[in-house]
Amino acid sequence: MTAHQLSRADARRIAVRAQLLDAARPDGLLDVVRGLTLLQIDPTAAVAPNADLVAWSRLGSSYTPAELTAALEKRTLLELQAMIRPGEDLALYRAEMTEWPERGTPASWREYHRTWAAANDACRRDILARLGAEGPLPSRALPDTCAEPWRSSGWSNNRNVTKLLELMVQRGEVAVAGRAGGDRLWDLADRVYPGVPPVPVEEALRVRDERRLRALGIARTRGPECPVEPVGVGEAGEPAVVEGVRGTWRVDPARLGVPFEGRAALLSPFDRLVHDRRRTTELFEYEYQLEMYKPAAKRRWGYFALPILYGDRLVGKLDATADRTAGRLRVDAVHQDVPFTKAMSAEIGQEIQDLACWLDLEPTLPE
């Protein structure tokens, strides 16, 4: 098949429309999650929790976090490995759970997961017994009878029950049944997951690649290894080349030749439009790095700077913090990667006002 010839502007517009960030806003939360395939859960709430911020970027102030809570309670949406997915998509993951150790993780980690879980099988059985008798329960209420502690150079070191639960999710044995005060409540998977037949693994992987490409619009066949959600799309879609960018891409043919009308949008640092930093650089020629882990003196854009989208371009960063104690959305800077026109300033300013209104905060702008 001859590769589609795309300009960078073509590729950007395909990506923006696929991520539901053009002028045609989605109808509601379920349409958003189905279109994006997922909302990533992240506890950082310098402005708002990521799942809520991503939903607001698409829906505007008509969206309320209570909608997400209700959808999770009704299980039209499900939490799976720190991602919120449509409940019907679970069938695309259930067969793979029976093939654990998990795919998509470097082989060395798969082997460590396998041997560590085997060494702590007694603890695994203790957890299943406790949940069977009492669940749903938070992780702190579950017994840590691990014979071998989890070793890591990061925050998860010695977080034995948490890590074992995460592996048990991958095995299809336990699931997140809800939350209480931000804590995950765990229960037996058979009580949480709807009784739908699993899709065979190879078919499920193909469908997931196709759905991922539909949500991204344009992507590489392969990308950096990611343990939960890959950035590559395999052989989904059709080949394409982008002017000025090396290599071949895969494009969703349904996105080709569709008229584009853009708008201004403020994005979470974890937004899927910018999540693959290499793709963001290649297609948008946009430099971005989440700086919350840097010392304050070394930050260029701010602790939790929000990428600013205008039309099909990423044009700046918003350094803002929700100060709920003071009742203010504190805007410390609006960094312009390109000079803003009056029209750009007006539309981006309106998005800042809308964000403050949605958060029920008073905006405080830089002088």
SVG drawing of the C-alpha trace seen along z (x, -y; Angstrom):
<svg xmlns="http://www.w3.org/2000/svg" viewBox="-25 -44 43 64">
<polyline fill="none" stroke="black" stroke-width="0.4" points="0.0,0.0 1.3,-3.4 1.9,-5.6 -0.4,-8.7 1.6,-11.9 0.8,-14.3 2.1,-17.8 2.8,-18.5 -0.4,-20.6 -2.4,-17.6 -0.9,-15.3 -1.5,-17.7 -5.2,-18.3 -5.7,-14.5 -4.2,-14.2 -6.3,-17.0 -9.6,-15.8 -8.9,-12.3 -8.3,-13.5 -11.7,-15.4 -10.0,-18.8 -11.4,-20.4 -14.4,-22.8 -16.9,-20.0 -17.2,-19.1 -18.3,-15.5 -21.8,-15.0 -20.8,-13.7 -18.3,-11.9 -19.0,-8.4 -18.4,-9.7 -15.1,-11.2 -13.9,-8.0 -15.0,-5.8 -13.3,-8.2 -10.1,-8.4 -10.3,-4.7 -9.0,-5.8 -8.6,-8.4 -5.3,-8.1 -5.6,-8.3 -2.9,-10.4 -3.2,-11.8 -1.5,-15.1 -4.1,-17.8 -2.1,-21.1 -5.0,-22.2 -7.4,-19.2 -7.0,-15.4 -5.9,-14.3 -9.0,-12.4 -11.3,-15.3 -9.0,-17.8 -8.9,-15.8 -12.7,-15.5 -13.0,-19.3 -10.7,-20.0 -13.1,-18.2 -16.5,-19.1 -15.9,-22.4 -17.7,-23.5 -20.8,-21.4 -18.7,-18.5 -18.7,-17.8 -16.4,-15.3 -19.6,-13.8 -20.4,-12.3 -17.2,-10.3 -17.9,-9.1 -21.4,-8.0 -20.2,-6.2 -17.6,-4.3 -20.2,-3.3 -22.6,-2.1 -19.6,-0.5 -20.3,-1.9 -16.7,-3.0 -14.1,-0.7 -10.7,-1.3 -8.1,1.0 -4.4,0.6 -4.6,-3.1 -6.7,-3.8 -10.4,-4.4 -11.9,-2.6 -15.4,-1.9 -16.9,1.1 -17.5,2.9 -13.8,2.8 -13.0,5.2 -13.7,8.1 -10.5,6.9 -8.4,7.6 -9.8,10.6 -8.3,13.3 -4.9,11.8 -5.2,11.9 -5.2,15.7 -1.8,15.6 0.0,13.8 2.9,12.8 1.8,9.7 2.7,8.6 4.0,5.2 6.5,5.2 10.3,5.6 11.2,9.3 13.4,8.8 10.5,7.3 8.1,10.0 10.5,12.6 10.9,10.7 7.1,10.3 6.7,14.1 9.3,15.2 8.3,12.6 4.6,13.5 5.5,17.2 7.7,16.5 4.7,14.8 1.9,17.1 0.9,17.7 0.3,13.9 -1.7,13.9 -3.9,16.7 -4.3,14.8 -5.5,11.7 -8.0,13.7 -9.4,15.3 -9.8,12.0 -11.5,10.3 -13.7,13.4 -14.9,13.1 -14.9,9.3 -14.3,7.4 -14.3,4.7 -11.3,3.5 -8.5,0.9 -5.0,2.3 -4.1,1.3 -6.7,3.8 -5.1,6.7 -2.5,8.9 1.2,8.5 2.5,12.0 5.0,11.7 8.0,13.9 10.1,11.8 9.7,7.9 9.3,5.9 12.6,4.2 12.6,0.9 14.7,-2.2 11.5,-4.3 8.4,-4.9 7.2,-1.3 10.1,0.2 8.6,2.6 5.0,1.8 4.4,5.5 0.6,5.6 0.2,2.8 2.5,4.4 1.0,7.9 -2.5,6.4 -1.4,4.8 0.0,8.2 -3.3,9.8 -5.2,7.3 -3.1,8.4 -3.9,12.0 -7.7,11.2 -8.0,12.2 -8.8,8.9 -10.2,5.5 -10.9,2.0 -14.5,2.0 -14.6,-1.7 -12.9,-4.3 -13.2,-5.7 -11.5,-9.0 -9.2,-8.5 -8.2,-5.0 -8.9,-2.1 -11.2,0.5 -10.3,4.0 -12.5,7.0 -12.6,10.3 -12.6,9.6 -15.6,11.9 -17.7,9.6 -16.6,6.5 -16.3,7.4 -19.4,7.9 -19.9,11.4 -19.1,10.9 -17.1,13.5 -13.5,12.5 -12.3,11.7 -9.5,14.1 -6.0,12.5 -4.8,12.0 -8.1,10.5 -8.2,8.3 -4.7,7.0 -5.6,6.2 -8.8,4.4 -6.9,2.5 -4.4,1.3 -7.2,0.2 -8.9,-1.7 -5.7,-3.3 -5.0,-4.5 -8.6,-5.9 -8.0,-7.8 -4.5,-9.1 -5.3,-9.6 -1.7,-9.1 1.1,-7.2 4.2,-5.1 4.0,-1.3 6.1,-0.9 7.2,-3.2 9.0,-3.1 7.9,-0.2 5.0,-1.2 3.7,1.4 0.1,0.4 -0.8,-1.5 1.5,-1.3 2.1,-4.3 2.6,-2.2 -0.4,-0.8 1.1,2.2 -0.2,2.6 -3.5,0.8 -4.6,-1.8 -2.6,-2.7 1.0,-3.8 1.7,-7.5 4.7,-9.8 4.8,-13.3 6.7,-16.0 9.8,-17.0 9.7,-14.0 11.7,-10.8 10.1,-7.4 6.7,-5.9 3.6,-6.5 0.2,-4.7 -2.8,-6.8 -6.5,-6.2 -8.0,-6.5 -11.3,-7.7 -9.5,-10.9 -8.1,-11.8 -9.6,-14.7 -12.0,-15.7 -12.5,-19.5 -10.9,-21.0 -12.1,-23.7 -9.9,-24.3 -10.3,-26.1 -8.3,-27.0 -7.8,-24.4 -5.8,-24.0 -4.4,-20.5 -3.2,-18.3 0.5,-17.5 -0.7,-13.8 -3.1,-14.5 -2.8,-11.9 -2.2,-14.6 1.2,-15.4 1.8,-12.1 4.2,-10.8 6.8,-13.5 8.7,-12.4 5.5,-12.4 4.7,-15.9 8.1,-17.2 8.0,-15.6 4.4,-16.7 3.9,-19.9 7.5,-21.1 6.7,-21.7 9.1,-21.3 7.5,-20.3 8.6,-18.6 6.7,-18.1 8.8,-20.0 7.1,-19.0 10.1,-16.8 12.6,-19.5 13.9,-22.0 11.9,-25.3 15.0,-27.2 15.4,-24.9 11.9,-25.1 11.3,-27.0 7.5,-26.8 6.2,-25.9 5.4,-23.0 2.4,-21.8 2.3,-23.9 -0.6,-23.2 0.1,-22.9 -1.9,-25.5 -3.5,-24.3 -4.7,-26.8 -6.2,-25.3 -3.7,-22.7 -0.7,-24.2 0.7,-24.0 1.5,-27.6 2.5,-27.9 2.2,-26.8 0.0,-28.0 1.7,-28.1 -1.3,-27.9 -2.2,-26.5 -5.5,-25.9 -5.2,-27.5 -8.4,-26.1 -7.7,-27.5 -7.6,-31.1 -10.4,-30.3 -8.2,-31.3 -6.8,-29.9 -3.4,-31.5 -1.9,-32.2 1.8,-32.9 2.6,-33.1 1.3,-32.5 4.4,-31.4 4.1,-32.2 6.0,-29.8 4.8,-32.0 3.6,-35.6 -0.2,-35.6 -2.4,-37.6 -5.3,-39.5 -7.7,-36.8 -5.5,-34.1 -5.1,-36.1 -8.9,-36.5 -9.7,-32.8 -7.0,-31.5 -8.0,-34.1 -11.6,-32.8 -10.4,-29.2 -8.5,-30.4 -11.7,-32.1 -13.7,-28.9 -11.2,-26.8 -11.5,-29.0 -15.3,-28.9 -15.3,-25.1 -13.0,-24.9 -15.3,-27.5 -12.2,-29.7 -11.5,-33.3 -8.7,-33.7 -5.7,-35.8 -3.8,-36.8 -0.2,-38.1 0.1,-41.9"/>
</svg>
